């Protein structure tokens, strides 16, 4: 019989005292973040009184995921004239609950859409993340170097998108440990099924291993078509979304993600690679 203890007093302290309870991180993986750190209010912590099963070492987990997915991914890419391990680009759309992976074609240097996955869950409402604990999934332009891959996670496999970025910090926005991860449940992150994150992680990790310095992750509230932007007129985040649309339109036209900087507390764009 499974026994659960309800720790109602001091849930943050309880979470930190229980091995294996954390928000997308394990001990030794960096500054620990309590599992409920991103919640608006902190519910009681459920603590299993039974011994936990041994965890699969992260390097083994990555290898198993690649073994399950690499051959099919490489074959599908080859069938479209693309190469497994070439540079990738990720876009996420909250309203549509979609995550895209684009792969760069060698002959043209332009990116082509490889596949679209359904996002199982994201946090909050349309609009940017503003503060630690607001439960919001971010919107903006982020990047993931190899150091931000997180196979050592409770959520199967993950990568940290790099929130807050320079723009977020310029506006005083706070938060941490915003991931694309498995396990289907999100509190401010972007959650996928375990099978989908295995495919996404394997593609992105291969690109980084083959020399891509980082891959970009662009997070949008919705597909920023003229019609959808017209419907957003008068919304509190209209000005912010207009700025995001500049980067959205750049990629839609050039099929190369722009380099993104911050000028006067706005995103600015120039040719990328």
Secondary structure, DSSP 8 states (H G I E B T S, - for coil): ---EEEE-S-HHHHHHHSTT-SSS--TTSSS---TTTT-SS---EEEE-S-------HHHHHHHHHHHHHHHHHHHHHHTT--TTS-EEEEEETTTTEEEEEEE-TTT--EEEEEEEE--EE-SSSS---STTS-----EEEEEEGGGB--SSTTSSEEE---S-HHHHHTT------EEESSS--SSSEE--HHHHHHHHHHHHHHHHTT-SEEEEEEESS---HHHHHHTTT-TTHHHHHHHHHHHHHHHHHSS--EEEEETTEEEEE---
